[in-house]
Amino acid sequence: MNESPNRNGHAGPPPKRPASKPTLSQKTARLILTVLGQAPKKKTAQDPRARRTPSGNNGGSRDRQRRNAQGGYPNEYAAQRRTSREAAPPQSGRAPDRGQVSRSPAPQGARRPMTPEERRRYSAYVQKRRRTAKLIRIMKIAVPVVLFILLLLILSLTVFFKIKTINVTMTDDTVYSEEEIQKGCGIRYGEHNLFMSDIEVIRQRLEKRLPYIGKAVVKRHFPSSIDVTVTPTITAAAIDCKSGYLLIDKNGKMLEFTNAVPKAVLILRCTDKFDIDVGSMIKFKNDDLTLKLYKEILDEIEKTKIKDITLVDIRVPQSIKLMYQNRLTLYLGTDTMLEKKLLTAIKTLRYEDDGSKTKTGTIDLRTVGVAYVKDTGEKEDEASDDGDEAVTEAENSGGNQNEAA
């Protein structure tokens, strides 16, 4: 059979167009996508995403008719295909229409269409691949960032942020110097790290080593400093321990053990046992009633502004005794309505002091708003146990009675 030349002057099918070589920019873009793991895959005949062959349902027959009309293929080929279509038996008992184009059999090696089950599996496979690729991209970014943060954290805890200075803020009545406070923090310059140092431990250490610091506030100051603000405390009472006196503040913090009582400091007498640990809060072994009663009495004394109280006796909680200028004993009874009892005592003492500032005796304030005064004529021992007998004698003998509103 003689083959007639086609439009290009060649016999048989037209030669394939030579593939163009990729440019430098295309090669660079492909290299970058390959490094990032996003290089496009080449479509193969086995890949269902590859373009369907002309024998599929994509208008391949019409393309062939157009190419035959333009002389793309030899007329003999077109005549043979036309003859085979006309000679083919009709399908489903119907003769093909003249204008209808029948589908030619798929060429050998073409992939058949996927079934719904295969399509579902392939869709799941594609989604899995996409998730994996997305995870890989995230890991490529996240892993270096995490390693960088970890390295920065290690350097911050070991190399950087070493404590070099301690800034101290204190009032004029602080008994300690700035150097003593800095030393009391227990920090070695250039060795302790700002993040590794426990601020709470530094505060407790400072208040323990320096008892006359009532409250300490410690803060970090970047990049290499610590700020310390101290508030001093003062002696409020001295507990009689027979062998000496334990000085405490109004909150019960043990400040110092001494053999003599400082001037203008009241003496506290109690029977409850406790351990002496200077710098710590006093803890009575039996219960906290003694400490609670002590704080309550001191608060009421400060609130009512009664002066010259030299002794507080709480050995018997139901019979509280105060000593005024070491010469007048005040019997308060229980801690009920202490404020009113002390206000009555202030008015009574003002009246008694106008008469004589050396007068000794007892004042019974156990009845709220009423004061029973007995003049003993001589200085009574500091809140001695004979005071109750003196009050009883004053009541029985009809002693002076002062009522205060």
VOGU-3710 file (C-alpha; in Angstrom, 3 decimals, decimal comma):
1> mnespnrngh> 0,000/0,000/0,000  1,376/3,365/-1,036  1,356/5,928/1,666  0,505/9,441/0,575  2,539/12,238/2,039  0,902/14,308/4,773  0,823/18,091/5,122  4,462/18,190/6,155  5,579/16,236/3,124  6,420/13,079/5,067
11> agpppkrpas> 4,948/9,633/4,581  3,166/8,089/7,526  2,397/9,743/10,874  4,030/13,116/11,527  7,286/13,003/13,444  7,184/13,913/17,160  8,117/17,423/18,029  11,502/17,489/19,761  11,250/18,346/23,463  12,604/21,758/24,336
21> kptlsqktar> 15,443/21,925/26,839  14,673/23,583/30,198  16,086/27,048/30,754  18,405/28,059/33,602  15,568/29,667/35,573  13,464/26,530/35,219  16,368/24,387/36,443  16,872/26,724/39,459  13,187/26,642/40,382  13,113/22,850/40,077
31> liltvlgqap> 16,224/22,560/42,292  14,660/24,772/45,007  11,434/22,747/44,951  13,433/19,525/45,181  15,301/20,784/48,287  12,037/21,809/49,916  10,462/18,463/49,085  7,841/20,000/46,777  9,196/18,991/43,398  6,369/17,968/40,990
41> kkktaqdpra> 6,252/14,319/40,036  6,317/13,213/36,456  3,077/11,742/35,240  3,377/8,185/34,061  1,067/5,865/32,249  0,291/4,061/35,510  -0,663/7,324/37,258  -4,434/7,766/37,102  -3,909/11,525/37,084  -2,160/11,280/33,712
51> rrtpsgnngg> -4,054/12,599/30,729  -6,480/10,130/29,279  -5,688/8,645/25,887  -7,643/9,744/22,797  -9,748/6,614/23,143  -11,322/7,933/26,384  -14,374/10,118/26,813  -12,553/13,357/26,174  -13,306/14,019/22,540  -10,381/12,074/21,056
61> srdrqrrnaq> -12,454/10,992/18,026  -13,288/14,586/17,200  -9,603/15,494/17,456  -8,751/12,758/14,983  -11,433/13,944/12,544  -10,056/17,452/12,736  -6,513/16,224/12,117  -7,680/14,101/9,137  -9,490/17,077/7,637  -6,317/19,123/7,938
71> ggypneyaaq> -4,203/16,396/6,370  -2,473/15,419/9,564  -2,689/11,666/8,869  -2,675/9,705/5,526  -6,028/9,372/3,808  -5,597/5,597/3,785  -5,690/5,539/7,570  -8,811/7,646/7,625  -10,429/5,417/4,968  -9,602/2,268/6,924
81> rrtsreaapp> -11,083/3,670/10,146  -14,178/4,847/8,321  -14,608/1,440/6,667  -14,206/-0,383/9,977  -16,829/1,815/11,650  -19,316/1,287/8,850  -18,712/-2,465/8,790  -19,048/-2,830/12,577  -22,314/-4,491/13,664  -24,827/-2,165/15,285
91> qsgrapdrgq> -24,918/-2,149/19,077  -28,116/-2,832/21,003  -29,991/-3,458/17,738  -29,597/0,107/16,553  -27,749/1,254/13,446  -25,276/4,024/14,038  -26,379/7,412/12,822  -24,534/8,958/10,012  -23,284/11,852/12,093  -22,563/9,777/15,226
101> vsrspapqga> -18,922/9,071/15,979  -18,283/5,730/17,621  -15,552/5,159/20,145  -12,531/3,388/18,834  -10,993/0,671/20,989  -8,412/1,865/23,530  -4,866/1,469/22,281  -2,732/-1,183/23,852  -1,074/-0,056/27,121  -3,721/2,559/28,046
111> rrpmtpeerr> -5,007/2,561/31,670  -8,629/1,653/32,212  -10,913/3,981/34,176  -10,877/3,547/37,971  -13,770/1,999/39,790  -15,450/3,918/42,665  -13,646/1,750/45,222  -10,278/2,392/43,581  -11,073/6,102/43,419  -11,921/6,134/47,117
121> rysayvqkrr> -8,684/4,348/48,016  -6,661/6,621/45,835  -8,288/9,702/47,403  -7,408/8,403/50,873  -3,860/7,695/49,707  -3,522/11,244/48,315  -4,811/12,780/51,535  -2,365/10,724/53,570  0,498/11,814/51,352  -0,560/15,434/51,721
131> rtaklirimk> -0,730/15,160/55,490  2,697/13,546/55,579  4,160/16,243/53,346  2,595/18,963/55,502  3,993/17,366/58,648  7,450/17,179/57,101  7,299/20,867/56,177  6,248/21,774/59,730  9,041/19,647/61,213  11,617/21,316/58,973
141> iavpvvlfil> 10,667/24,649/60,541  9,809/23,570/64,092  12,873/21,431/64,860  15,445/24,208/64,262  13,329/26,693/66,245  13,006/24,317/69,216  16,731/23,562/69,166  17,520/27,278/69,094  15,215/28,000/72,051  16,685/25,068/73,992
151> lllilsltvf> 20,215/26,279/73,355  19,264/29,814/74,427  17,669/28,478/77,616  20,747/26,433/78,516  23,005/29,420/77,987  20,696/31,616/80,079  20,864/29,208/83,010  24,613/28,556/82,851  26,519/31,358/81,139  24,355/34,484/81,016
161> fkiktinvtm> 22,488/36,458/83,742  24,997/36,113/86,567  24,177/38,210/89,650  26,652/41,061/89,918  24,978/43,635/92,183  22,397/43,789/95,023  20,472/47,053/95,293  19,246/47,733/98,854  16,411/50,109/99,757  15,930/50,797/103,485
171> tddtvyseee> 14,666/53,434/105,892  16,724/55,559/108,267  15,652/53,608/111,364  17,092/50,333/110,063  19,700/49,051/112,493  21,705/47,245/109,805  24,011/48,730/107,197  23,754/48,144/103,467  26,782/45,844/103,505  25,261/43,694/106,253
181> iqkgcgiryg> 22,023/43,329/104,299  23,900/42,393/101,113  25,910/39,809/103,003  22,775/38,467/104,690  21,314/37,536/101,280  23,940/34,766/100,988  24,672/35,405/97,281  28,138/35,134/95,753  28,638/37,655/92,996  29,377/36,189/89,566
191> ehnlfmsdie> 28,423/32,645/90,619  24,689/32,636/91,317  22,366/32,799/88,317  19,473/35,252/88,293  16,958/32,587/87,220  18,316/29,749/89,354  18,264/31,818/92,569  15,103/31,287/94,620  13,699/34,679/95,626  11,625/33,221/98,469
201> virqrlekrl> 14,662/31,468/99,961  16,655/34,704/99,847  13,843/36,534/101,648  13,567/33,923/104,395  17,346/33,806/104,820  17,505/37,584/105,142  14,747/37,764/107,765  16,312/34,890/109,697  19,897/36,141/109,750  18,929/39,731/110,491
211> pyigkavvkr> 16,118/39,495/113,103  15,406/43,231/113,279  14,200/43,133/109,653  10,460/42,708/109,975  9,714/42,339/106,261  11,946/41,938/103,210  10,877/42,183/99,563  13,258/40,645/97,018  12,836/41,095/93,249  14,872/40,218/90,163
221> hfpssidvtv> 16,232/43,111/88,130  17,442/42,192/84,644  19,986/41,523/83,482  22,224/40,949/86,523  20,852/42,581/89,689  18,576/41,908/92,661  16,517/44,597/94,393  16,004/44,234/98,157  13,587/46,425/100,126  13,604/45,997/103,914
231> tptitaaaid> 11,209/47,219/106,592  12,619/47,209/110,154  10,839/45,993/113,269  11,214/47,067/116,870  11,020/45,414/120,263  7,500/45,353/121,681  7,890/43,134/124,744  10,397/41,144/126,742  9,445/37,667/127,952  10,713/36,874/131,431
241> cksgyllidk> 12,673/33,596/131,104  14,169/33,691/134,670  17,683/33,370/133,247  17,160/36,412/131,029  14,730/38,165/128,771  13,708/37,251/125,237  12,902/40,318/123,157  10,015/39,919/120,675  8,167/42,276/118,329  4,412/42,805/118,150
251> ngkmleftna> 3,973/39,809/115,814  5,864/37,407/118,050  9,166/37,310/116,157  12,112/36,525/118,433  14,676/39,305/118,092  17,312/38,861/120,778  18,058/37,206/124,121  19,462/39,597/126,712  20,081/39,851/130,438  18,488/43,271/130,872
261> vpkavlilrc> 15,216/44,773/129,679  15,599/47,770/127,355  14,080/51,041/128,432  10,364/51,610/127,711  9,761/47,921/126,883  6,977/46,113/128,732  7,533/42,722/130,342  5,412/39,747/129,297  4,748/36,937/131,752  3,344/33,618/130,580
271> tdkfdidvgs> 3,539/30,005/131,710  3,465/28,319/128,302  6,761/26,740/127,208  8,550/27,545/123,952  11,887/27,043/122,208  14,191/30,012/121,702  15,214/30,420/118,058  16,241/33,998/117,350  14,994/35,190/113,972  11,958/32,884/113,911
281> mikfknddlt> 8,371/33,299/115,078  7,726/32,163/118,639  5,778/28,909/118,886  4,310/27,831/122,193  4,227/24,096/122,753  0,741/23,814/124,276  -1,364/25,955/121,958  -1,476/29,282/120,140  -3,830/30,888/122,669  -0,967/32,644/124,448
291> lklykeilde> 0,382/34,233/121,259  -3,114/35,194/120,110  -3,891/36,817/123,466  -0,559/38,674/123,436  -1,222/40,118/119,959  -4,756/41,107/120,916  -3,629/42,963/124,049  -0,848/44,809/122,197  -3,240/45,806/119,419  -5,725/47,222/121,909
301> iektkikdit> -2,971/49,085/123,779  -1,829/50,648/120,518  -5,398/51,375/119,432  -6,472/53,089/122,676  -3,076/54,813/123,032  -2,776/54,008/126,703  0,740/54,813/127,892  3,226/53,703/130,527  2,157/50,033/130,606  5,196/48,259/132,013
311> lvdirvpqsi> 3,953/44,693/132,438  1,428/42,291/130,879  0,596/39,149/132,824  -1,294/36,445/130,896  -0,300/33,445/132,993  -4,024/32,991/133,686  -5,976/33,846/130,492  -9,187/34,401/132,524  -7,431/36,961/134,749  -5,374/39,347/132,627
321> klmyqnrltl> -3,303/41,901/134,536  -1,526/45,055/133,432  0,910/47,219/135,400  0,879/51,005/135,038  4,199/52,746/135,832  5,102/49,820/138,090  2,752/51,175/140,777  -0,879/50,573/139,751  -2,212/47,124/138,860  -5,082/46,927/136,343
331> ylgtdtmlek> -7,275/43,837/136,552  -9,037/43,222/133,207  -10,415/39,727/133,726  -11,007/38,009/130,379  -10,259/39,421/126,932  -13,911/40,329/126,374  -14,420/43,996/125,393  -10,802/44,914/126,053  -11,086/48,211/124,236  -13,823/49,553/126,494
341> klltaiktlr> -12,000/48,340/129,601  -8,827/50,146/128,553  -10,730/53,353/127,749  -12,199/53,220/131,253  -8,681/52,689/132,612  -7,408/55,797/130,766  -10,051/58,022/132,348  -9,475/56,513/135,779  -5,668/56,901/135,562  -6,028/60,510/134,475
351> yeddgsktkt> -8,141/61,168/137,561  -5,751/59,297/139,865  -2,638/61,012/138,441  -4,128/64,429/139,149  -4,196/63,559/142,826  -0,748/61,933/143,168  1,782/60,489/140,717  3,264/58,219/143,342  0,067/56,602/144,430  0,044/52,824/144,465
361> gtidlrtvgv> -2,843/50,417/144,467  -5,188/48,429/142,263  -7,901/49,219/139,730  -10,527/46,571/139,035  -11,862/46,862/135,464  -13,501/43,467/135,176  -16,926/45,103/135,010  -17,256/46,938/131,679  -17,568/50,697/132,183  -16,882/50,537/135,923
371> ayvkdtgeke> -13,564/50,972/137,769  -12,997/49,977/141,408  -9,945/51,762/142,823  -8,100/50,858/146,027  -5,269/52,947/147,368  -2,765/50,715/149,132  -0,490/53,583/150,074  2,611/51,658/149,087  4,027/50,340/145,840  2,702/46,904/144,996
381> deasddgdea> 4,843/44,130/143,561  4,538/43,856/139,776  1,198/42,175/139,132  1,664/39,820/142,063  -0,795/37,080/142,750  -1,947/39,006/145,858  -3,685/41,463/143,572  -6,856/39,409/143,467  -7,015/39,463/147,250  -6,527/43,234/147,204
391> vteaensggn> -9,403/43,679/144,784  -11,602/41,448/146,918  -10,755/43,489/149,996  -11,508/46,684/148,087  -14,927/45,393/147,106  -15,727/44,187/150,631  -14,569/47,423/152,280  -16,526/49,624/149,875  -13,513/51,180/148,139  -13,703/54,140/145,785
401> qneaa> -15,902/53,468/142,732  -15,443/55,430/139,484  -17,815/54,950/136,584  -16,830/55,920/133,042  -19,141/56,245/130,126
//
